[in-house]
Amino acid sequence: MSSNKTVYIIVGPTAVGKTSFAIELAKHLDTEIISADARQCYQEMNIGVARPTNQELEMVPHHFIATHSIQDTINASVFEQYALDKIEELFTTKDSVVMVGGTGLYIKAFCEGLDMIPAIDPTIREGIIQQFEKLGLRWLQKEVSVKDPIYWEKGEQQNPQRLMRALEVILGTGNSIVSYQHKNKITRPFKIMKIGIEMPREQLYDRINQRVLNMVEEGLEQEVKRLIPFASLNALQTVGYSEWLPYFNNEISKERVVELIQQNTRHYAKRQMTWFKKDTEIQWHHSSMLNAAQIIQ
């Protein structure tokens, strides 16, 4: 593949305006968009994942949007392969492609490749999931802290998916997941330009709070209600969806659900910025100063 081809990757926290700028940039470049969002790929999830509107999707062709079912296994490895295949296809007629999303691990996998963790017996993960569903987060945290103290010291202690993965690896291989990380990066046969969008925290949090209110008006409650039979799936252990379950069990009020989604989304945005700020290759731009033509000069 020719090295004069370029992938422009737009990153930043949720609600900062990535979608609209990605569309502007893709139109300027006469190209298409690959979504790097771990949730917008699910057909059954729309309102709660802030999927681009039908009007936005018609303006520029998008990929990895509503391409999979919540019952499919989707992870960074699946995304990496999907994106590389799509890039190769698009580069037959385009000189550039736009990628946009807030899932840092997916973007890292695409840019650098994934750490080579050996295949692990699926029954190990199934057992962990069963125990987690029965005994909860505290049990999971204790297991990881005892069995993989190296990861526990550095890892995301509140993230059940990360904790289950760490526990699965230590049980399946005898080695800490940390020992498989930080290997040599893969060099892709095309240029990568990373563009970060940011705005003052107070302004971002106001946008997040308003977006959640808009989602509720658009029918988020009904969307989640339809998905209750699938509540145990990984895809639904996520902000905007998991907060509704106590409400449906008459344990909390609707107002409290909205407050929790707003709060958890703000926390998520903060974690996204912490992740992206560690990447020195990202060129940051204030949301009010975005101009596609100027940025890619």
N, C-alpha and C positions, 0 to 999 in steps of 0.2 A: 504494500500500500504506500502511496506517495506521502512523503513527510510534509508536503505543502498543504495537506488537508488539516482542518482545525475543528476541534470540538470546544464550543464555548459553554462553560458550566456556570450556571447562575445559582448561588446559594444564599442562605440567610434564614432568619427565624420565620416561623409561621406568621402569616398576616402582614408581612412587610411589603408585599407587592411584587413577588417573584413572577407570578403568572403573567401579569399584564406586561412587565418588562420583557419577559421571554418571548411573548407574542410580537412585541415591537421589534425586538432584535431579529427574530426569525423572518419577519416580513422584510426587514431591511436587507437581510442576507439571502432572501429567496430560498429558504430552507425549511426544515421540519423540526419538531420538538420531541425529545424523549423525556418522559417524566421520571425523576429519580425520587419517587415518593413510595414508601413502603405500604401505604394504605389506599392510595387512589387507583391502584391496579385492580382492586376488587370490584366486580360488577355489582355486588349487592350493597356496597357502601358508597353513598353519594354526598348527601347533605353534611354529615358529620366529618367527612374528610376534606371538605372544601374543594371538591372536584371542580375543574374549570367548567363554566356554563356551556350549554350547547352552542350558544353564539360564539364563545371564545374558541371552542373546538372546531367550529366551521371556518374561523379566520385563518388558522394554520393547522395542518395535519399534526396530530399528537400520537405518540406511541407509549405503551405501558400504562394506558388509562383504560380501566374496565376491561382488561384483557384476561383476567383470571377470576376464579371463584374463591370465596373465603374457605372452601374446603380443600383448595390446592395448597401444597407446601411451597411458600414463597420466602426466599431469604436472599442474602447478599450474593451468594453464589449463582442463584437462578437469575437475579437481575444482571449480574456481570455478563453472563453468557448471552442473555437476551439483548442487552445493550450493544455488546460487541458485534453480534450478528446483524443487528439493525443498522449500526454505524457502517459496517462493510457494505450493506445493501444501498444505503443512502449515498455513500461516497462514490458510487458508480455514476451518479448524475449531479452530485452536489460537491462544492468545495468545502463546505462547512456544515455543521449540525449544532443545534442548541440543545443542551441538557439542562433541566431545571428541577430542583427539589430540595427538601430539607432533611432527607435521610442520609446523614453523614457517612454511615458505614457502607451504604450502597455506592456513594460517590467514590469513597476510598477504594472499594473493590474494583470499580471501573477503571480508576486511574492507575492503581498500583498492583492489582491482583490481590488475592486473599491468602492468608496464612494457611499452610498446608497441614490441616489437622486430619489425622487418620480417620477412616470410616469407623463409626462406633455402632455397636449392636443396638438396633432401635428399641429393644425391650428395656434397655437401661433408661432411655428417655421416657418411655411410657410409664415406667415405675416411678420416676421422679415426678412426673406430672400428676399421677394418681395421689402420691403422698402430699404434694403441694396443694391440690384441690381439697384434700381432707384436713391438712394440718396448718396450711397458710404460710404467709411470708416469713414469720418468725422462725418457723421450723427450717425453711429453706436457707435463711441467713445463717442460722446456727450450723447447719450441715456444711455450708461452704466455708465458714470461718474455721471450722475444725479440720475439714478434709483438704482445703486448698487455701491456707492462710496467706500465701503469696498473692493470689488473685484478690482475696478479701481485702487486703491492705490497699490495693490500687483500684479495684473495680467499682462498678456502680452497685452500691449495696441496697438500693431501693428498687432496682429493676429486676423483676422476677424472670424475664426472658434471659437476660445476661447471666443471672445467678444459676438458672437451670442449665444453661449451656456450660458454664464453668464446672458445675457438679457432674454433668454428663461426661465431660472430657477427663476429669480426674478419675472418675470411676471406670471409664472405658479404656484409658491408656496408662493410668498410673502416674501421669505427668500433669503438672499445672498447665492450664490453657495459656498462661503467660509464656511458657517455654516455646510455644508455637508462634508467638507473635513477634513483630519487629524483624522479620526476615528481609532479604533483599527485595527492593521494589522491582516490579516489572516495568520495562520501558515500552510504551505503546508506539506503534508506527505512525503516529499522527501527533500534531501539536495539541496541547490542552491549555486553554486560558480560563482561569477561574475568576469569576466576578461575584463579589459579595455585596449584598444590599443591607444597609442598616439604617436605623432611625433612633431618635432619643427614646429611652426606655418608657417614659411616661406616655408618649405618643403611641408607641407600639402596644402597650398594655390597654390603652383606650380602644385601639382598633380591635384587639383580641376580644375585649369585653363586648363590643358592639357586634362583632362577627358572630359570637355565640348567641346573642339575642336574635340576630337575623336567622341563624340556623333553626332556632326553636320556632320562629314564625313560619319558616319554610316547611316545617313538618318533621323535625328531627325525632320527636317522641314517637311518631308513627313508624318512622324508618327503623328505629331501634326495636320497637315492639314486634315488628315482623321478623326480626333476627333473633328473638329470644331462644328459639329452639337450638340455635348455634352458639349460645352464650359462652360455652366452654372452649370454643376454638381460639387459637392464638390471635387471629385477625381481630377479634372483638375485645381482647384484653387491652383496650386502648382508650385514650382520652376521647370523650364525647359519646362513648358507648357504655363503658363499664359503670359510669356514675348513675345510670338509669335503673340498674337492677334493684337497689334498695327501694327506689320509688315505686317500682311495680309490685314490690312486696309490702307496700304501705308502711315502710320504715322511715322515710323522710319525705319532705314536701317537694313540689316541683321547683319552688323558688330555691331551695337548697341544692337541688340538682344543677340548676343553672349556675349558682355560685361556685359549686365544685368544678364544673367544666371550665369556667372562666379561670379559676385558681390553678387548676392542673395544666391548662393550656399555657398560662403565663410561665409556670415552672418549666414546661416543655420547651418554650421559646428560649428560656435562660440556658437550659442544657444544650440546645442547638448552638447558641452563640459561643458557649464555652468550647464546644467541639470545633467549630469552624475557626475560631480565633487562634487555635493552635496551628493552623495550616498557614505557613508563611507565604505560600504561593498565591493566596487569594488577594486580589486587588479590591479594596473596599471602596464603596461609593455611597454617599448619603442618598436616601430614597428621593429627595426633592431635586437632586442634581443628575438624574439619570437621562442620558442621551445616547441612544444606540450607536449613532454614527460616530460620535466623539470617542466613546469608550473603546471601540475596536480599531481606531486609527493606528 
